[in-house]
């Protein structure tokens, strides 16, 4: 057995072992959760394929797999806001990674212009008859997307 | 239009609007990222279907969709360690939710017995020829899974 990923042999090896044996889903992807190392804030949620995971390990900078573009996505390559990995963790069954990062520049992670992609909250409680209303937890954008991305296609799909 | 979820009509509405218009994937799921409200630690990553999202909103306790059991999973129903939602957020394109929770009892979230599912880290740097070695960031289990789950099937799949 060679290469950076071990073959998954037993549940005990995967959960209680000390070698990396990642599991990619039917589309060859695993979710990646990215938080700000200092504040703990959730910045974004993305996916990695095997190449993105290898590049992230190798470079110490977050690489994802863009499902909308079907390509490796070196986060920050366009905006200059790379995500430097301070610590990287894997979960019990090794099908999800957690990146704890620091971001250069203005510290934004979200293509809409906010610091975090999770800039809106929703209330819990009895389900309303009309759509649940969202509250903005970030009130100001850190950058104007047009300045950074120009007229590049918006990654959000309906 | 009635019910708690709005129809997704435009990118602007989804990204910059103030109504909940979630997007479920081809399998009817969206990822849910769960962190400890006080420490910011990533506890787990799961998935929700429409019912799980509604039940989470309605009860203020995290409900997921178990892919291995193909069923709604009220987290903590077996172990007693429910996840009480302090704040719930949605991301820019509304295909992922962030749960900020407090957990009762011993505070564990992971079926292996650790506090977080992400109890192991991996190093960045040149890719080794042999599998990447993991480091335990939690050194002691909080509970013994056998005490809690008995001989229930392990959710980890190879």
Contacts between the chains, C-beta under 8 A, distances in Angstrom:
chain1	res1	chain2	res2	distance
A	1	B	130	7.6
A	1	B	131	7.2
A	2	B	129	5.7
A	2	B	130	6.7
A	3	B	127	7.9
A	3	B	129	7.1
A	3	B	130	7.8
A	3	B	131	7.5
A	4	B	127	4.6
A	4	B	128	5.7
A	4	B	130	7.9
A	4	B	131	6.3
A	4	B	132	4.9
A	5	B	131	6.2
A	5	B	132	7.4
A	6	B	131	3.7
A	8	B	158	4.8
A	9	B	158	7.5
A	10	B	158	7.5
A	11	B	154	5.5
A	11	B	156	4.9
A	11	B	158	6.8
A	14	B	156	6.0
A	14	B	158	7.0
A	15	B	112	5.2
A	15	B	156	5.7
A	16	B	112	7.1
A	17	B	134	7.5
A	18	B	120	7.4
A	18	B	133	5.8
A	18	B	134	4.7
A	18	B	135	7.6
A	18	B	136	7.5
A	19	B	131	4.0
A	19	B	132	6.9
A	19	B	133	6.3
A	19	B	134	6.5
A	20	B	122	5.6
A	20	B	131	5.5
A	20	B	132	3.9
A	20	B	133	7.6
A	20	B	134	6.1
A	21	B	131	7.0
A	23	B	157	7.8
A	23	B	158	7.9
A	31	B	31	5.7
A	31	B	45	5.8
A	33	B	33	5.1
A	33	B	42	5.8
A	33	B	45	5.8
A	35	B	35	7.4
A	35	B	40	7.1
A	35	B	42	6.4
A	39	B	40	7.2
A	40	B	35	7.1
A	40	B	39	7.2
A	40	B	40	2.3
A	40	B	41	7.3
A	41	B	40	7.3
A	42	B	33	5.8
A	42	B	35	6.4
A	42	B	89	7.7
A	42	B	98	4.9
A	44	B	91	7.4
A	45	B	31	5.9
A	45	B	33	5.9
A	45	B	91	6.6
A	45	B	96	4.5
A	54	B	127	6.0
A	56	B	124	7.4
A	57	B	122	7.0
A	57	B	123	7.8
A	57	B	124	5.4
A	57	B	125	7.3
A	57	B	127	6.3
A	57	B	132	6.8
A	58	B	124	7.4
A	58	B	125	7.4
A	58	B	126	6.5
A	58	B	127	5.4
A	59	B	124	7.5
A	60	B	124	4.0
A	60	B	125	7.2
A	85	B	124	5.4
A	87	B	121	5.7
A	88	B	121	6.3
A	88	B	122	5.4
A	88	B	123	7.8
A	88	B	124	6.3
A	89	B	42	7.7
A	89	B	118	4.1
A	89	B	119	7.7
A	89	B	120	6.2
A	89	B	121	4.8
A	89	B	122	7.2
A	89	B	137	6.8
A	90	B	118	6.9
A	90	B	120	5.8
A	90	B	121	7.8
A	90	B	122	6.1
A	90	B	134	6.8
A	91	B	44	7.4
A	91	B	45	6.6
A	91	B	117	4.2
A	91	B	118	5.2
A	92	B	110	5.7
A	92	B	111	6.9
A	92	B	112	4.9
A	92	B	114	7.7
A	92	B	117	4.8
A	92	B	119	7.4
A	92	B	156	6.5
A	93	B	155	7.4
A	93	B	156	4.0
A	93	B	157	7.1
A	96	B	45	4.5
A	96	B	117	7.8
A	96	B	118	8.0
A	98	B	42	4.9
A	98	B	118	4.7
A	110	B	92	5.7
A	111	B	92	6.9
A	112	B	15	5.2
A	112	B	16	7.2
A	112	B	92	4.9
A	114	B	92	7.6
A	117	B	91	4.2
A	117	B	92	4.8
A	117	B	96	7.8
A	118	B	89	4.1
A	118	B	90	6.9
A	118	B	91	5.2
A	118	B	96	8.0
A	118	B	98	4.7
A	119	B	89	7.7
A	119	B	92	7.4
A	120	B	18	7.5
A	120	B	89	6.2
A	120	B	90	5.8
A	121	B	87	5.7
A	121	B	88	6.3
A	121	B	89	4.8
A	121	B	90	7.8
A	122	B	20	5.6
A	122	B	57	7.0
A	122	B	88	5.4
A	122	B	89	7.2
A	122	B	90	6.1
A	123	B	57	7.8
A	123	B	88	7.8
A	124	B	56	7.4
A	124	B	57	5.4
A	124	B	58	7.4
A	124	B	59	7.5
A	124	B	60	4.0
A	124	B	85	5.4
A	124	B	88	6.3
A	125	B	57	7.3
A	125	B	58	7.3
A	125	B	60	7.2
A	126	B	58	6.5
A	127	B	3	7.9
A	127	B	4	4.6
A	127	B	54	6.0
A	127	B	57	6.2
A	127	B	58	5.3
A	128	B	4	5.7
A	129	B	2	5.6
A	129	B	3	7.1
A	130	B	1	7.6
A	130	B	2	6.6
A	130	B	3	7.8
A	130	B	4	7.8
A	131	B	1	7.3
A	131	B	3	7.5
A	131	B	4	6.3
A	131	B	5	6.2
A	131	B	6	3.7
A	131	B	19	4.0
A	131	B	20	5.5
A	131	B	21	7.0
A	132	B	4	4.9
A	132	B	5	7.4
A	132	B	19	6.9
A	132	B	20	3.9
A	132	B	57	6.8
A	133	B	18	5.8
A	133	B	19	6.3
A	133	B	20	7.5
A	134	B	17	7.4
A	134	B	18	4.7
A	134	B	19	6.5
A	134	B	20	6.1
A	134	B	90	6.9
A	135	B	18	7.6
A	136	B	18	7.5
A	137	B	89	6.8
A	154	B	11	5.5
A	155	B	93	7.4
A	156	B	11	4.9
A	156	B	14	6.0
A	156	B	15	5.7
A	156	B	92	6.6
A	156	B	93	4.0
A	157	B	23	7.8
A	157	B	93	7.1
A	158	B	8	4.9
A	158	B	9	7.6
A	158	B	10	7.5
A	158	B	11	6.8
A	158	B	14	7.0
A	158	B	23	7.9
